[in-house]
Amino acid sequence: METEKRLMSVINAVKVLNSTRDLPEVLHQLIKEVLNVIGGANAAVLFLYESRSNTLYAQSAIGFDMEQLRHVRLAPGEGMSGKTFVSQKGNIFSSLDHTVEGMKNLTGNSEHYYARSLGEMAYPVSAICVPIMSAEDKCLGVLTVDIFEKDRQFDQSDLQLLETFAGQASIAVENARLFSQNKRTKLVHEELSKVSLAKGGLSDITKALAGLIQEKVVVFNERTDVLAVSDKDAAEKGEALKIEAGPLLKYAISRKSTSTNEALLNGDPYLTYFLPIQADGLVLGLLAIIVEKETVFDPLDQFAIEQAITIFAMEMNRRDRFLAEDFHYSGAVLEQLIHAPYNELSSDALTRLNFPEHDRHHYAVVHLYVRDPLLPFQEVGEKKKQLMRVIYREMESFPFKTLVYERNMEVTFMFTVSSSSSEQSVFDTLEPLFTSIIHYGGQECELKSLAGFGQVVDKLQNVHLSYQDAKRCVQYLQTGEGSRALMTYRQLGPYRLFLKMERGELQDYADEVLGRVAAHDRKHETELLKTLKVYVESNQNMAASAKKLYVHVNTIKYRLHSIYQLLQTDKLDGRELFELQLGLHILEYLNTK
């Protein structure tokens, strides 16, 4: 009779497998059959293994409050079920001592929720645990049956019967997972195809991927600026990531391969997967997936991520291409503006660009020159393309409306500014932008650049004047004046005049005015020219000059006496002073080469 009952339970279990694909329902019915056929059994729980968290979780149970038990997460080796998962062999815990021993390494969290699921902390007097094995000999989970009454213990026949049910559970789990994988694969294709075809932008792609893998997703550009986030929490973690692991973000972009990082984000430990977004060998940005520690992606997650990266690259390329096309058109107009004479065609074209001339508008030109890079020609082209992508994006978000004209290794910008803004405030706003661009070009593209800022003009017909100023600044910077990479036309001062003249002619003038003093310095290794320059700049104040040169006032007096003798004069004023100042400026300009 007992044998018949057990046989019927197995038959019923097979019927359940064929009746539905709903895994929770199948497993619950199996557990019911187990408790029906194994005499004296009071409770049963089926744990499934989750690879991403490397834990066992309760999928179905009878005799426990599932609302409490679902909070239990067993590590491999934890408790009776965890030990069975590791050994991959069925175990009989035949006495209360055995079950207490088997459960003594439960974590505080597991023990707390186990006790709440029973209403109190109680140990079974006997228990059986059997592994649920796949066809590939991988442990999918553990089926555990408990007895809480003292007059019954499990035996070997119970173990064998439970192993039969575990085999049925294995079929159910694998069938359900196969069905789920097929369903998820279809969903991945549908969702990613939908956002790709809709061209909804980076935000839609980011949210679609986050929904598929159920994790926080952040997209950065190659400068580690946040472009898109999956939700508000991801946005906060993305900003925290920039603070906690800023250098690592840049390193992850530079290595062009997947990497991981563990960091505290807003006080909590997280693991971040960094995946570069690339197209044609060029890194466009970085995909960051922020997960709890020990999380491992399953094959379908990996498939979704790989597909999404391709779509991210396509979208970012598309945005950059459209942006470049917009600026290329504006460049044709700017080319006309900077090469006088100005005519009405420029005004009409600017109006079509929504860039009309107004009294409340002023205009400033910045000229960027990429210095001769020591790179192969083809590589220079790729690096320049990378730099221009960054420049176009910066200009798109910059508060001043901008035209950009690119030609060879030169890039010219025209900014429209408010007529109420002072020229200095305009320069103060533009300087950090071009400092950043020059730094990025040097560090990331191996392209060293110089930038000159022209005067702010009030009419479009005068834009070419601002352009000429900017070009002269770059010309001066090319002479090697210190390590500067930026200069405004006001900082250029009288040197703008020198740039128009032959160096030989300038040298002749300087020799005529200061040649005797310079010759004396060379012959006697003195510092009369330096002293004269400081003395003139100090409004001919000997005490101030002595302080700047770290010498005694009497030394200044002695040097000035020598200078006066060489110049054949007894005082410095009027035209003579002007010519001396001009000569000193010319020497300073010539010595920057």
Secondary structure per residue as TSV (DSSP state, phi and psi in degrees):
chain	resnum	aa	ss	phi	psi
A	1	M	-	360.0	-44.0
A	2	E	H	-63.9	-39.0
A	3	T	H	-64.3	-42.2
A	4	E	H	-60.2	-42.4
A	5	K	H	-62.5	-42.0
A	6	R	H	-67.9	-39.2
A	7	L	H	-63.3	-42.5
A	8	M	H	-64.1	-34.8
A	9	S	H	-65.2	-41.3
A	10	V	H	-64.4	-42.3
A	11	I	H	-61.1	-42.8
A	12	N	H	-62.8	-36.8
A	13	A	H	-64.1	-40.2
A	14	V	H	-64.9	-39.6
A	15	K	H	-60.6	-41.5
A	16	V	H	-60.4	-41.0
A	17	L	H	-60.0	-36.5
A	18	N	H	-86.1	-11.1
A	19	S	H	-89.8	-24.4
A	20	T	-	-153.9	156.3
A	21	R	-	-103.0	2.8
A	22	D	-	-78.3	108.1
A	23	L	H	-60.2	-48.7
A	24	P	H	-56.7	-40.0
A	25	E	H	-67.4	-43.0
A	26	V	H	-59.5	-49.3
A	27	L	H	-66.9	-35.7
A	28	H	H	-65.0	-41.2
A	29	Q	H	-66.1	-38.5
A	30	L	H	-61.0	-43.9
A	31	I	H	-63.3	-39.3
A	32	K	H	-59.8	-42.5
A	33	E	H	-65.0	-38.0
A	34	V	H	-60.4	-49.4
A	35	L	H	-67.3	-26.7
A	36	N	H	-72.3	-33.9
A	37	V	H	-99.6	-25.1
A	38	I	S	-94.1	109.8
A	39	G	T	-63.7	137.4
A	40	G	T	84.2	-9.8
A	41	A	-	-68.9	130.6
A	42	N	-	-101.7	-27.3
A	43	A	E	-152.9	154.1
A	44	A	E	-150.2	147.5
A	45	V	E	-141.7	139.8
A	46	L	E	-112.6	116.4
A	47	F	E	-97.0	137.4
A	48	L	E	-113.5	148.1
A	49	Y	E	-89.5	133.3
A	50	E	E	-112.8	113.3
A	51	S	T	-67.3	-34.6
A	52	R	T	-61.7	-37.5
A	53	S	T	-103.8	-5.4
A	54	N	T	55.3	46.5
A	55	T	E	-138.2	163.3
A	56	L	E	-102.8	132.3
A	57	Y	E	-124.0	151.7
A	58	A	E	-76.3	114.2
A	59	Q	E	-87.5	-37.8
A	60	S	E	-154.2	148.7
A	61	A	E	-157.0	152.3
A	62	I	E	-130.6	134.5
A	63	G	S	95.1	-2.7
A	64	F	S	-126.8	153.4
A	65	D	-	-82.5	106.6
A	66	M	H	-63.7	-25.9
A	67	E	H	-61.9	-30.1
A	68	Q	H	-91.4	-41.4
A	69	L	H	-67.2	-25.9
A	70	R	T	-65.6	-15.4
A	71	H	T	-83.9	-9.3
A	72	V	-	-79.0	128.4
A	73	R	E	-127.8	109.2
A	74	L	E	-92.5	129.7
A	75	A	-	-77.8	152.9
A	76	P	T	-53.5	128.1
A	77	G	T	94.0	-6.0
A	78	E	S	-93.3	125.9
A	79	G	H	70.4	-179.2
A	80	M	H	-64.4	-42.8
A	81	S	H	-68.0	-39.7
A	82	G	H	-64.9	-38.2
A	83	K	H	-66.7	-39.1
A	84	T	H	-66.3	-36.9
A	85	F	H	-60.7	-41.3
A	86	V	H	-71.7	-44.5
A	87	S	H	-75.0	-25.5
A	88	Q	T	56.9	34.0
A	89	K	S	-135.9	147.2
A	90	G	-	-67.2	145.4
A	91	N	E	-132.4	137.7
A	92	I	E	-107.9	124.3
A	93	F	E	-103.4	99.3
A	94	S	-	-87.1	-6.4
A	95	S	S	-145.1	168.3
A	96	L	H	-61.1	-38.1
A	97	D	H	-61.5	-40.1
A	98	H	H	-66.7	-42.0
A	99	T	H	-69.4	-38.3
A	100	V	H	-62.1	-42.2
A	101	E	H	-64.1	-41.2
A	102	G	H	-67.8	-25.3
A	103	M	H	-104.0	3.2
A	104	K	T	-70.8	-18.3
A	105	N	T	-97.6	16.6
A	106	L	-	-61.6	139.5
A	107	T	-	-70.1	164.4
A	108	G	H	-58.9	-40.0
A	109	N	H	-65.7	-45.4
A	110	S	H	-64.3	-43.9
A	111	E	H	-64.4	-39.3
A	112	H	H	-60.4	-51.3
A	113	Y	H	-76.3	-26.6
A	114	Y	H	-64.0	-45.2
A	115	A	H	-63.6	-41.5
A	116	R	H	-67.3	-30.7
A	117	S	H	-70.2	-21.7
A	118	L	H	-100.1	-14.0
A	119	G	T	94.7	-16.7
A	120	E	S	-164.1	166.0
A	121	M	-	-81.6	111.0
A	122	A	-	-136.1	139.2
A	123	Y	-	-102.4	137.5
A	124	P	-	-67.6	149.2
A	125	V	S	-80.2	-18.7
A	126	S	E	-157.4	150.7
A	127	A	E	-153.5	151.0
A	128	I	E	-124.1	135.5
A	129	C	E	-126.4	129.6
A	130	V	E	-129.3	139.9
A	131	P	E	-75.8	148.1
A	132	I	E	-100.6	106.5
A	133	M	E	-102.3	142.7
A	134	S	-	-84.9	173.5
A	135	A	T	-64.5	-23.3
A	136	E	T	-93.9	15.2
A	137	D	S	63.5	33.5
A	138	K	-	-104.0	138.7
A	139	C	E	-79.9	118.8
A	140	L	E	-89.4	-21.5
A	141	G	E	170.7	-164.1
A	142	V	E	-141.9	136.3
A	143	L	E	-106.4	121.9
A	144	T	E	-122.0	132.9
A	145	V	E	-122.7	135.6
A	146	D	E	-120.4	148.7
A	147	I	E	-119.5	129.6
A	148	F	-	-109.9	0.2
A	149	E	S	-100.6	139.7
A	150	K	T	-75.2	-15.6
A	151	D	T	-92.0	15.5
A	152	R	-	-144.7	138.0
A	153	Q	-	-133.6	149.7
A	154	F	-	-77.0	152.1
A	155	D	-	-130.0	-174.0
A	156	Q	H	-63.8	-33.7
A	157	S	H	-67.0	-35.3
A	158	D	H	-64.6	-40.2
A	159	L	H	-61.8	-45.7
A	160	Q	H	-62.7	-40.4
A	161	L	H	-66.0	-41.6
A	162	L	H	-65.9	-33.0
A	163	E	H	-65.2	-33.5
A	164	T	H	-64.6	-43.8
A	165	F	H	-67.3	-34.4
A	166	A	H	-63.3	-35.6
A	167	G	H	-63.3	-41.0
A	168	Q	H	-65.2	-39.9
A	169	A	H	-63.1	-37.7
A	170	S	H	-61.0	-44.0
A	171	I	H	-61.4	-43.3
A	172	A	H	-63.1	-44.5
A	173	V	H	-64.8	-45.4
A	174	E	H	-66.9	-40.3
A	175	N	H	-62.3	-44.4
A	176	A	H	-65.9	-39.7
A	177	R	H	-68.6	-38.0
A	178	L	H	-63.3	-43.7
A	179	F	H	-63.4	-42.1
A	180	S	H	-65.3	-40.6
A	181	Q	H	-63.2	-43.7
A	182	N	H	-61.0	-42.0
A	183	K	H	-65.4	-43.1
A	184	R	H	-67.8	-38.9
A	185	T	H	-59.2	-45.1
A	186	K	H	-62.5	-41.1
A	187	L	H	-64.8	-42.1
A	188	V	H	-58.1	-48.4
A	189	H	H	-59.9	-45.5
A	190	E	H	-65.7	-48.2
A	191	E	H	-67.0	-44.7
A	192	L	H	-72.4	-34.1
A	193	S	H	-65.9	-37.7
A	194	K	H	-62.2	-48.7
A	195	V	H	-71.3	-30.1
A	196	S	H	-68.0	-46.4
A	197	L	H	-71.2	-34.1
A	198	A	H	-74.1	-18.8
A	199	K	T	51.2	45.8
A	200	G	-	-76.3	-9.3
A	201	G	-	104.2	174.6
A	202	L	H	-62.3	-35.4
A	203	S	H	-62.4	-44.9
A	204	D	H	-65.7	-40.6
A	205	I	H	-64.4	-42.5
A	206	T	H	-61.9	-45.8
A	207	K	H	-67.6	-36.1
A	208	A	H	-64.3	-45.2
A	209	L	H	-63.8	-43.8
A	210	A	H	-60.1	-38.8
A	211	G	H	-66.4	-33.9
A	212	L	H	-74.6	-38.3
A	213	I	H	-102.2	-7.2
A	214	Q	T	58.9	45.5
A	215	E	S	-138.6	169.0
A	216	K	E	-81.0	132.3
A	217	V	E	-127.0	133.9
A	218	V	E	-131.2	137.6
A	219	V	E	-114.7	126.4
A	220	F	E	-110.4	152.8
A	221	N	E	-86.0	-178.3
A	222	E	T	-68.5	-10.4
A	223	R	T	-101.2	11.5
A	224	T	-	66.5	22.7
A	225	D	-	-80.3	139.6
A	226	V	E	-73.4	124.5
A	227	L	E	-100.4	-36.9
A	228	A	E	-156.7	149.5
A	229	V	E	-135.9	155.9
A	230	S	S	-79.0	-29.4
A	231	D	S	-165.3	-177.7
A	232	K	H	-62.2	-40.9
A	233	D	H	-63.8	-40.5
A	234	A	H	-63.7	-37.2
A	235	A	H	-61.8	-44.3
A	236	E	H	-64.7	-41.2
A	237	K	H	-70.8	-33.0
A	238	G	H	-64.2	-42.5
A	239	E	H	-67.5	-39.1
A	240	A	H	-64.0	-36.4
A	241	L	H	-63.4	-39.1
A	242	K	H	-63.8	-35.7
A	243	I	H	-76.0	-46.9
A	244	E	H	-78.3	-30.6
A	245	A	H	-137.3	37.0
A	246	G	H	-54.6	-51.9
A	247	P	H	-60.7	-33.8
A	248	L	H	-67.6	-34.8
A	249	L	H	-59.2	-46.9
A	250	K	H	-64.8	-37.8
A	251	Y	H	-66.3	-40.5
A	252	A	H	-62.5	-36.5
A	253	I	H	-69.4	-40.8
A	254	S	H	-70.0	-30.7
A	255	R	H	-82.9	-12.6
A	256	K	T	58.2	29.4
A	257	S	S	-146.5	162.2
A	258	T	-	-65.2	138.1
A	259	S	E	-145.4	168.0
A	260	T	E	-131.2	160.2
A	261	N	E	-151.5	136.7
A	262	E	E	-102.6	129.3
A	263	A	E	-153.6	155.2
A	264	L	E	-83.6	119.9
A	265	L	E	-114.0	114.6
A	266	N	T	54.3	35.8
A	267	G	T	91.9	-7.9
A	268	D	E	-113.2	143.5
A	269	P	E	-78.1	132.3
A	270	Y	E	-138.3	154.5
A	271	L	E	-107.6	132.0
A	272	T	E	-118.5	128.1
A	273	Y	E	-93.9	126.9
A	274	F	E	-107.1	124.1
A	275	L	E	-128.6	114.0
A	276	P	E	-66.4	141.0
A	277	I	E	-98.8	115.9
A	278	Q	E	-127.4	155.2
A	279	A	E	-151.9	126.7
A	280	D	T	55.0	39.0
A	281	G	T	77.7	0.4
A	282	L	E	-105.8	130.1
A	283	V	E	-80.0	118.7
A	284	L	E	-92.4	-25.6
A	285	G	E	179.7	-165.5
A	286	L	E	-140.3	130.2
A	287	L	E	-96.4	122.4
A	288	A	E	-114.3	124.8
A	289	I	E	-114.4	115.8
A	290	I	E	-100.4	119.3
A	291	V	E	-131.3	167.9
A	292	E	-	-73.3	152.0
A	293	K	T	-57.2	149.1
A	294	E	T	75.4	0.8
A	295	T	-	-70.6	133.4
A	296	V	-	-124.2	133.2
A	297	F	-	-78.4	135.6
A	298	D	-	-80.4	169.4
A	299	P	H	-55.7	-36.4
A	300	L	H	-71.2	-35.5
A	301	D	H	-60.9	-46.1
A	302	Q	H	-61.4	-40.4
A	303	F	H	-62.2	-45.3
A	304	A	H	-62.0	-41.5
A	305	I	H	-65.3	-44.6
A	306	E	H	-60.9	-43.9
A	307	Q	H	-65.3	-40.0
A	308	A	H	-65.5	-38.3
A	309	I	H	-60.2	-40.6
A	310	T	H	-62.3	-41.1
A	311	I	H	-70.1	-38.5
A	312	F	H	-58.4	-46.3
A	313	A	H	-62.1	-42.9
A	314	M	H	-61.9	-43.8
A	315	E	H	-67.3	-42.2
A	316	M	H	-67.6	-37.4
A	317	N	H	-64.5	-41.7
A	318	R	H	-62.8	-44.9
A	319	R	H	-62.7	-44.7
A	320	D	H	-64.8	-37.6
A	321	R	H	-65.8	-45.5
A	322	F	H	-63.1	-39.8
A	323	L	H	-64.5	-44.2
A	324	A	H	-62.6	-39.9
A	325	E	H	-63.3	-41.1
A	326	D	H	-60.7	-45.7
A	327	F	H	-72.5	-29.8
A	328	H	H	-63.2	-39.2
A	329	Y	H	-66.1	-42.6
A	330	S	H	-64.7	-29.5
A	331	G	H	-63.9	-35.0
A	332	A	H	-63.9	-36.9
A	333	V	H	-70.3	-43.8
A	334	L	H	-64.3	-36.7
A	335	E	H	-56.3	-39.6
A	336	Q	H	-70.2	-38.5
A	337	L	H	-66.7	-37.2
A	338	I	H	-84.5	-13.2
A	339	H	S	-110.3	92.0
A	340	A	S	-57.5	158.7
A	341	P	-	-82.4	147.9
A	342	Y	-	-75.7	141.0
A	343	N	-	-139.8	177.9
A	344	E	H	-66.5	-24.7
A	345	L	H	-59.5	-38.1
A	346	S	H	-61.2	-45.2
A	347	S	H	-62.6	-43.0
A	348	D	H	-63.3	-43.8
A	349	A	H	-63.9	-39.7
A	350	L	H	-65.7	-35.1
A	351	T	H	-64.5	-40.2
A	352	R	H	-65.6	-27.9
A	353	L	T	-83.8	7.8
A	354	N	T	58.3	44.3
A	355	F	-	-133.2	48.8
A	356	P	-	-73.1	159.6
A	357	E	-	-81.9	133.0
A	358	H	-	-134.8	155.9
A	359	D	T	-64.0	-28.5
A	360	R	T	-83.0	2.1
A	361	H	E	-106.7	139.4
A	362	H	E	-121.8	169.3
A	363	Y	E	-137.5	142.3
A	364	A	E	-136.8	139.5
A	365	V	E	-110.4	137.5
A	366	V	E	-121.3	133.6
A	367	H	E	-114.8	124.0
A	368	L	E	-109.0	128.1
A	369	Y	E	-121.8	124.5
A	370	V	E	-88.2	116.1
A	371	R	-	-68.4	158.2
A	372	D	-	-52.0	106.5
A	373	P	-	-83.1	143.1
A	374	L	S	-88.6	61.5
A	375	L	S	-133.0	154.1
A	376	P	-	-57.5	150.4
A	377	F	H	-54.3	-46.8
A	378	Q	H	-64.0	-38.8
A	379	E	H	-68.2	-34.9
A	380	V	H	-60.4	-43.4
A	381	G	H	-59.5	-42.3
A	382	E	H	-67.6	-42.2
A	383	K	H	-65.4	-40.3
A	384	K	H	-63.8	-40.5
A	385	K	H	-61.0	-42.1
A	386	Q	H	-62.4	-43.6
A	387	L	H	-64.4	-40.8
A	388	M	H	-66.3	-34.8
A	389	R	H	-59.1	-44.3
A	390	V	H	-66.4	-41.7
A	391	I	H	-61.9	-46.7
A	392	Y	H	-61.8	-39.3
A	393	R	H	-67.9	-39.2
A	394	E	H	-63.8	-41.9
A	395	M	H	-67.5	-33.6
A	396	E	H	-61.7	-38.3
A	397	S	H	-96.1	-2.4
A	398	F	S	-74.0	143.9
A	399	P	S	-67.7	-21.5
A	400	F	S	-89.7	133.7
A	401	K	E	-66.9	137.7
A	402	T	E	-133.5	141.2
A	403	L	E	-111.0	143.4
A	404	V	E	-129.9	128.8
A	405	Y	E	-122.4	117.6
A	406	E	E	-110.4	131.0
A	407	R	E	-149.3	117.0
A	408	N	T	53.2	-119.7
A	409	M	T	-100.9	20.8
A	410	E	E	-123.4	142.8
A	411	V	E	-133.3	125.9
A	412	T	E	-113.4	137.1
A	413	F	E	-122.1	139.5
A	414	M	E	-120.5	123.6
A	415	F	E	-107.0	134.7
A	416	T	E	-95.7	121.8
A	417	V	E	-122.9	163.4
A	418	S	E	-70.6	138.9
A	419	S	T	-66.0	-16.9
A	420	S	T	-82.8	-10.9
A	421	S	S	-83.2	136.4
A	422	S	-	-72.5	157.5
A	423	E	H	-61.4	-38.7
A	424	Q	H	-66.1	-38.7
A	425	S	H	-66.4	-33.3
A	426	V	H	-64.9	-46.1
A	427	F	H	-62.2	-39.7
A	428	D	H	-64.0	-31.6
A	429	T	H	-76.9	-37.9
A	430	L	H	-77.9	-31.8
A	431	E	H	-58.6	-47.8
A	432	P	H	-62.2	-34.7
A	433	L	H	-61.3	-49.5
A	434	F	H	-77.7	-25.9
A	435	T	H	-61.6	-43.0
A	436	S	H	-65.7	-43.8
A	437	I	H	-63.2	-45.4
A	438	I	H	-63.7	-40.5
A	439	H	H	-63.9	-45.5
A	440	Y	H	-62.2	-44.8
A	441	G	H	-59.1	-40.9
A	442	G	H	-72.5	-43.2
A	443	Q	H	-78.3	-43.4
A	444	E	H	-99.1	-24.6
A	445	C	S	-116.4	-3.2
A	446	E	-	58.4	31.4
A	447	L	-	-118.7	110.9
A	448	K	-	-86.2	133.5
A	449	S	E	-127.5	158.6
A	450	L	E	-125.6	146.6
A	451	A	E	-133.7	131.2
A	452	G	E	-115.9	139.7
A	453	F	E	-109.2	120.2
A	454	G	-	-83.9	169.7
A	455	Q	-	-65.6	155.2
A	456	V	-	-82.7	125.3
A	457	V	B	-114.9	158.4
A	458	D	S	-99.7	-5.6
A	459	K	S	-133.5	146.6
A	460	L	G	-61.9	-32.2
A	461	Q	G	-68.9	-11.1
A	462	N	G	-104.5	5.3
A	463	V	H	-60.7	-34.4
A	464	H	H	-63.0	-26.0
A	465	L	H	-69.6	-42.3
A	466	S	H	-63.1	-38.1
A	467	Y	H	-62.5	-44.3
A	468	Q	H	-62.0	-40.5
A	469	D	H	-59.6	-47.0
A	470	A	H	-62.5	-41.2
A	471	K	H	-62.8	-41.0
A	472	R	H	-64.9	-36.6
A	473	C	H	-60.8	-44.4
A	474	V	H	-64.9	-40.9
A	475	Q	H	-57.2	-42.9
A	476	Y	H	-67.3	-42.8
A	477	L	H	-61.6	-31.2
A	478	Q	H	-68.1	-20.2
A	479	T	T	-72.7	-11.3
A	480	G	T	97.4	29.9
A	481	E	-	-67.7	96.2
A	482	G	T	61.1	-144.6
A	483	S	T	-111.7	19.7
A	484	R	-	-69.8	145.7
A	485	A	-	-121.5	-7.7
A	486	L	E	-130.3	145.1
A	487	M	E	-157.6	139.0
A	488	T	E	-95.9	159.7
A	489	Y	H	-64.3	-27.1
A	490	R	H	-69.7	-37.1
A	491	Q	H	-67.2	-27.2
A	492	L	H	-67.1	-35.8
A	493	G	T	54.7	-136.2
A	494	P	T	-68.7	-13.7
A	495	Y	H	-62.4	-22.2
A	496	R	H	-61.2	-30.2
A	497	L	H	-71.4	-39.8
A	498	F	H	-64.1	-33.3
A	499	L	T	-61.7	-24.1
A	500	K	T	-84.6	-7.9
A	501	M	S	-111.0	157.1
A	502	E	-	-69.5	141.9
A	503	R	H	-64.6	-34.7
A	504	G	H	-63.1	-41.1
A	505	E	H	-65.0	-40.0
A	506	L	H	-64.8	-41.3
A	507	Q	H	-64.3	-39.0
A	508	D	H	-60.9	-42.4
A	509	Y	H	-65.7	-44.0
A	510	A	H	-62.4	-40.7
A	511	D	H	-64.3	-38.3
A	512	E	H	-63.6	-40.3
A	513	V	H	-85.3	-42.9
A	514	L	H	-123.1	8.8
A	515	G	H	-58.2	-41.7
A	516	R	H	-66.1	-38.4
A	517	V	H	-67.9	-43.1
A	518	A	H	-63.3	-40.7
A	519	A	H	-64.0	-39.6
A	520	H	H	-61.9	-43.7
A	521	D	H	-60.1	-42.9
A	522	R	H	-66.9	-39.7
A	523	K	H	-75.3	-40.5
A	524	H	H	-107.2	3.3
A	525	E	T	54.9	46.7
A	526	T	-	-102.2	-179.4
A	527	E	-	-127.4	46.6
A	528	L	H	-69.3	-40.5
A	529	L	H	-62.4	-43.2
A	530	K	H	-63.2	-42.7
A	531	T	H	-63.5	-42.4
A	532	L	H	-62.2	-43.0
A	533	K	H	-61.6	-47.0
A	534	V	H	-65.9	-39.4
A	535	Y	H	-63.8	-43.1
A	536	V	H	-67.4	-42.3
A	537	E	H	-67.6	-22.7
A	538	S	T	-93.7	19.9
A	539	N	T	57.7	38.5
A	540	Q	T	57.2	38.2
A	541	N	-	-101.8	112.0
A	542	M	H	-66.6	-39.0
A	543	A	H	-63.6	-44.3
A	544	A	H	-65.5	-39.0
A	545	S	H	-64.7	-42.5
A	546	A	H	-61.5	-40.1
A	547	K	H	-64.3	-42.8
A	548	K	H	-68.3	-32.8
A	549	L	H	-94.5	-0.4
A	550	Y	T	57.4	44.0
A	551	V	S	-132.3	171.0
A	552	H	-	-76.9	153.8
A	553	V	H	-59.1	-36.9
A	554	N	H	-62.1	-31.8
A	555	T	H	-65.6	-40.3
A	556	I	H	-63.6	-42.9
A	557	K	H	-60.0	-44.1
A	558	Y	H	-64.3	-43.6
A	559	R	H	-65.4	-40.5
A	560	L	H	-65.0	-36.4
A	561	H	H	-60.9	-42.6
A	562	S	H	-64.7	-41.2
A	563	I	H	-63.8	-44.7
A	564	Y	H	-60.2	-40.6
A	565	Q	H	-63.7	-43.4
A	566	L	H	-66.8	-35.2
A	567	L	H	-86.5	-6.8
A	568	Q	T	56.7	51.1
A	569	T	-	-146.8	165.3
A	570	D	S	-116.9	-1.1
A	571	K	-	-160.4	160.4
A	572	L	-	-116.8	109.5
A	573	D	-	-160.3	173.6
A	574	G	H	55.6	-138.7
A	575	R	H	-61.8	-39.3
A	576	E	H	-61.5	-43.3
A	577	L	H	-62.6	-42.2
A	578	F	H	-60.3	-44.9
A	579	E	H	-65.9	-36.4
A	580	L	H	-64.7	-44.0
A	581	Q	H	-61.6	-42.7
A	582	L	H	-63.6	-42.9
A	583	G	H	-62.4	-40.6
A	584	L	H	-63.9	-41.6
A	585	H	H	-63.3	-39.9
A	586	I	H	-64.2	-43.7
A	587	L	H	-62.3	-41.0
A	588	E	H	-62.2	-42.0
A	589	Y	H	-64.5	-46.1
A	590	L	H	-66.5	-31.8
A	591	N	T	-78.9	-6.9
A	592	T	T	-78.4	-15.6
A	593	K	-	-67.7	360.0
